[in-house]
Amino acid sequence: MPQNTVETEFEERKELYDYQKGDIDAIFERIDNASPQHHLLYQLPTGGGKTVIFSEIVRRYIQKHDKKVVVLTHRIELCKQTSKMLKGFGVKNKIINSNVKELPDQNDYSCFVAMVETLKNRINDEKLHLDNIGLVIIDEAHYNSFRKLLSSFKKAFILGVTATPLSSNIKLPMHQNYDELIVGDTIQSLINKGFLAKAITYSYDVGLTSLKVGINGDYTVKSSDDLYTNMAMQEKLLHAYTEKSLGKKTLIFNNGINTSLYVYETFREAGYDVRHLDNTSSTEERKDILHWFKHTPNAILTSVGILTTGFDEPTVETIILNRATKSLTLYFQMIGRGSRKLENKDEFTVIDLGNNAARFGLWSDPVNWQHIFKSPEYYLENLRDDAEIELYFKYEMPPELRAKFSKTQIVTFDVDEEHKMVIRQNLRSKVVLEKSLEQHAAMCVDNSEELQDAKRLAKELDEDIECRVKRFSKCLSQCSKNYREWLVEDYKMKLTVLIGKKYREKIMNEAD
């Protein structure tokens, strides 16, 4: 074994928690007893300390075996972070990046950290040959780019590490490359033990039927941009922010650069401290913006894709999903950016503007990873589609708004039940909307002293109105999008007129 592989003097390494020690022992049980060519996949949620765990595995493996280790990542930032962590565990390692053409000093190291594409190119060029590799660790193993390198390490034990053991390509399921899966602690367990912050999720009803699914199985950027750049969605986003996240450090995820730039302009014009970041930003721009984000308490950062992995800013207080995704991995990655715990941070806010929680469940809900690993097709085929999500979405008035209607005992309205009733009575379907209008008008007048106050309250019912009209539209056999939009505008106009009428009646009754 080369000298100084495990350095005797190194910075104090991170303390290992009990759940991490247990998982490391389980992994070593396989390394010590399974076939040397065994392929093992290990799952642990974002924030659970995957890098800490596999750094300790590397340290212990090098001590026990006369073989070398390769750690593969898919981004240069992850390479640097991993190398630094390994050094913290006393593992002298070398990064194989685009500048490394040959390895004349190979014998000085027992661990190499490499980007997949770089290592693949070096091996294909036959300029680089790694000797005596016994263990290959694959970080973010759900990415399929790693498959192309597995054949180069046929005699090595493969350990894949991921928060979501679901392949990024449904045609290349993970069970084809891994013999088994070890599942670590759950998100809820890590929250209960105080390792992760608790997510408080607020979902806003969004119509997604205009979105199109691309060849990669997720929504296309163009159809997302078309939806999320329209004025109504920008207003909904701004409303959600001011209602749930005002003054909090907020990270916004979008599907397209155009959307993110629209978001930037919307928040800037509203007077908020906001920046935009995407993969076309220069290294210096990114460094400057992330420094600003870290040190600005009420910062809003709108982004595209770039901050889903390899980014760790514990001071984030709110995650806004200003997009829809069909990727379970992306869903967990985005929310995970807010889950880091701090001394004064036990929880964080998630604002969902893409029906994602309705599609996948809440971030901390239990997930049967073994089932997903073995039967990914079954899991994906049984995800709720957008039409079904929209069909069963029920509006709940936020507590802050409910307080403004404190004099009204019942503020809910069951459109489906009311529609069934009017059909049984052979009445026109529009009677449902007339009843709804009566209730809304009464709510506004009963909770206001002045007519203008009642009209202002009516404007705060937009989301409830849209939801009721959408439910009503579903009850009709045929209803176009244009007709539904007309119904909403017609409803709001009639509500204003009805409020005026009821207010006049109230004044007359008080005079009598």
ABEGO torsion letter per residue (X at the ends): XBBGABBABBBBBBBBBAAAAAAAAAAAAAAAABBAABBBBBBBBBGAGAAAAAAAAAAAAAAABBBBBBBBBABAAAAAAAAAAAAAAGBBBBBBBAABABBAAAAABABBBBBAAAAAAAAAAGABBBBGBABBBBBGAABAAAAAAAAABAABBBBBBBABBBBABAABBAAAABABBBBBBBAAAAAAAGABBBBBBBBBBBBAAABBBBAAGBBBAAAAAAAAABAAAAAAAAAAAAAAABGBBBBBBBABAAAAAAAAAAAAAAGBBBBBBBAABBAAAAAAAAAAAAABAABBBBBBGAAABGBBBAABABBBBABBBABAAAAAAAAAAAABBBAABABBBBBBAAGAAAAAEBAABBBBAAAAAABAAAAAAABBBAAAAAAABBBBBBAAAAAAAAABABABBBAAAAAAAAAAAGBBAAAAAAAAAAAAAAAAAAABABAAAAAAAAAAAAAAAAAAAAAAAAABABBBAAAAAAAAAAAAAAAAAAAAAAAAAAAAAAAX
